Amino acid sequence: MRPVVDHVPFAVRDLAEANARFERAGLPTTSGGTHGDGTTEMAQVVLPDGSYLELLAPTGEGDPGFWPTALAVGAGPCAWGVQSGSVHNELQRVITHDVRVDGPHRASRSRPDGTHVEWDMGFLGPDDREVLPFLIADRTPRDYRVPDSELYGSPVSGIGWIVIAVRDLNATIEEFHDLFRLPEPKTDVDTRFGELAWFPEQSFVLAEPTDGQVADRLDSIGPGPAAVFLSAEIDRARNRFPLEGARSLFDHRLAFIEEFDGRLGLVSRG
């Protein structure tokens, strides 16, 4: 299996405030309702290619079942989900690579319009480590879970890169080699993210930070996504989105979106 990103959970403490912040940044949100256990609610920034950011917040009704540490501090990107034809079958395959698995879990939520949505999920690796993606497969039609995007015709098209903070870059590269049979990655260095490795044509970048905000996040939240970049036409995007912190990585242009403290940005296509 080659990882195809389905969505990125983006942990926030207050959903209404997060919705307003994304709207100010030029990213319209759609209310998605409350999850089946009642502990979290969500909204979506649906992108033209069908991937999305899931703005995820606690409801205050019990302890959140997933990513409670990230939700407690509003950590932003806290995991990443990939599409699976069968969560059960993929978990069986992963087990043969000596990776710890959890699931399948049956999950659901009720949309504000009353539509009931169901899917299966499976998790890879230890509970305190979100480096590997979780798996998701729909039980109800996918368009129940993922509505149409309001960003058609905009400069953004999908999720370009998820930057995943790790403690040991070389060991993690080997882990991805073994699990997904990916080619050798390209390497780069960045003042914010540290040493980097990117598998060409994939939507994730591994980062081993040495100091600064990303290293602090690694210590407090644990290994996992530290930033997400939407694929975009950067020059057109400057007329729509408030951008800052321009840089270049792996010959791609990047810029952060203001108000998100380096956790959300845009990356040039191609």
Solvent accessible surface area in square Angstrom, and as a share of the most:
residue,aa,sasa,rsa
1,M,73,0.32
2,R,124,0.45
3,P,10,0.06
4,V,87,0.50
5,V,17,0.10
6,D,0,0.00
7,H,8,0.03
8,V,0,0.00
9,P,0,0.00
10,F,1,0.00
11,A,1,0.01
12,V,4,0.02
13,R,163,0.59
14,D,75,0.39
15,L,22,0.11
16,A,76,0.59
17,E,84,0.38
18,A,0,0.00
19,N,36,0.19
20,A,45,0.35
21,R,30,0.11
22,F,0,0.00
23,E,86,0.38
24,R,144,0.53
25,A,2,0.01
26,G,20,0.19
27,L,0,0.00
28,P,26,0.16
29,T,22,0.13
30,T,44,0.25
31,S,65,0.42
32,G,1,0.01
33,G,13,0.12
34,T,57,0.33
35,H,29,0.13
36,G,59,0.57
37,D,92,0.48
38,G,24,0.23
39,T,13,0.08
40,T,11,0.07
41,E,56,0.25
42,M,2,0.01
43,A,1,0.00
44,Q,2,0.01
45,V,0,0.00
46,V,9,0.05
47,L,1,0.00
48,P,31,0.20
49,D,97,0.51
50,G,18,0.18
51,S,8,0.05
52,Y,5,0.02
53,L,0,0.00
54,E,11,0.05
55,L,0,0.00
56,L,6,0.03
57,A,1,0.00
58,P,43,0.27
59,T,47,0.27
60,G,66,0.64
61,E,126,0.56
62,G,52,0.50
63,D,127,0.66
64,P,26,0.16
65,G,51,0.49
66,F,78,0.33
67,W,30,0.10
68,P,71,0.45
69,T,75,0.44
70,A,4,0.03
71,L,2,0.01
72,A,70,0.54
73,V,79,0.45
74,G,12,0.12
75,A,5,0.04
76,G,0,0.00
77,P,0,0.00
78,C,6,0.04
79,A,1,0.01
80,W,1,0.00
81,G,0,0.00
82,V,0,0.00
83,Q,78,0.35
84,S,17,0.11
85,G,87,0.84
86,S,41,0.26
87,V,4,0.03
88,H,105,0.47
89,N,96,0.49
90,E,19,0.08
91,L,6,0.03
92,Q,99,0.44
93,R,71,0.26
94,V,0,0.00
95,I,82,0.42
96,T,106,0.62
97,H,43,0.19
98,D,138,0.72
99,V,23,0.13
100,R,121,0.44
101,V,35,0.20
102,D,50,0.26
103,G,33,0.32
104,P,64,0.40
105,H,68,0.30
106,R,156,0.57
107,A,18,0.14
108,S,25,0.16
109,R,4,0.01
110,S,61,0.39
111,R,55,0.20
112,P,93,0.59
113,D,99,0.51
114,G,60,0.58
115,T,33,0.19
116,H,91,0.41
117,V,0,0.00
118,E,33,0.15
119,W,14,0.05
120,D,26,0.14
121,M,11,0.05
122,G,0,0.00
123,F,25,0.10
124,L,8,0.04
125,G,6,0.05
126,P,61,0.39
127,D,111,0.57
128,D,108,0.56
129,R,54,0.20
130,E,38,0.17
131,V,1,0.00
132,L,5,0.03
133,P,0,0.00
134,F,4,0.02
135,L,0,0.00
136,I,5,0.02
137,A,16,0.12
138,D,50,0.26
139,R,122,0.44
140,T,30,0.18
141,P,73,0.46
142,R,79,0.29
143,D,96,0.50
144,Y,87,0.33
145,R,5,0.02
146,V,10,0.06
147,P,36,0.23
148,D,123,0.64
149,S,10,0.07
150,E,113,0.51
151,L,2,0.01
152,Y,142,0.54
153,G,72,0.69
154,S,10,0.06
155,P,6,0.04
156,V,2,0.01
157,S,32,0.20
158,G,2,0.02
159,I,16,0.08
160,G,13,0.13
161,W,10,0.04
162,I,0,0.00
163,V,3,0.01
164,I,0,0.00
165,A,1,0.01
166,V,2,0.01
167,R,133,0.49
168,D,76,0.39
169,L,11,0.06
170,N,111,0.57
171,A,56,0.44
172,T,6,0.03
173,I,16,0.08
174,E,109,0.49
175,E,46,0.21
176,F,0,0.00
177,H,28,0.12
178,D,62,0.32
179,L,2,0.01
180,F,3,0.01
181,R,166,0.61
182,L,9,0.04
183,P,66,0.42
184,E,131,0.59
185,P,22,0.14
186,K,112,0.47
187,T,99,0.57
188,D,46,0.24
189,V,107,0.62
190,D,15,0.08
191,T,133,0.77
192,R,57,0.21
193,F,1,0.00
194,G,11,0.11
195,E,91,0.41
196,L,1,0.01
197,A,0,0.00
198,W,22,0.08
199,F,0,0.00
200,P,40,0.25
201,E,165,0.74
202,Q,20,0.09
203,S,29,0.18
204,F,1,0.00
205,V,2,0.01
206,L,0,0.00
207,A,0,0.00
208,E,52,0.23
209,P,13,0.08
210,T,112,0.65
211,D,96,0.50
212,G,43,0.41
213,Q,81,0.36
214,V,4,0.02
215,A,14,0.11
216,D,93,0.48
217,R,31,0.11
218,L,11,0.06
219,D,106,0.55
220,S,77,0.50
221,I,45,0.23
222,G,14,0.13
223,P,16,0.10
224,G,7,0.07
225,P,2,0.01
226,A,4,0.03
227,A,1,0.00
228,V,0,0.00
229,F,0,0.00
230,L,0,0.00
231,S,20,0.13
232,A,0,0.00
233,E,67,0.30
234,I,6,0.03
235,D,95,0.49
236,R,108,0.39
237,A,0,0.00
238,R,110,0.40
239,N,140,0.72
240,R,104,0.38
241,F,6,0.02
242,P,47,0.30
243,L,27,0.13
244,E,84,0.38
245,G,39,0.37
246,A,69,0.54
247,R,61,0.22
248,S,72,0.47
249,L,7,0.03
250,F,18,0.08
251,D,146,0.76
252,H,22,0.10
253,R,106,0.39
254,L,2,0.01
255,A,1,0.00
256,F,13,0.05
257,I,0,0.00
258,E,69,0.31
259,E,91,0.41
260,F,0,0.00
261,D,85,0.44
262,G,7,0.07
263,R,46,0.17
264,L,0,0.00
265,G,0,0.00
266,L,0,0.00
267,V,3,0.02
268,S,23,0.15
269,R,103,0.37
270,G,95,0.91
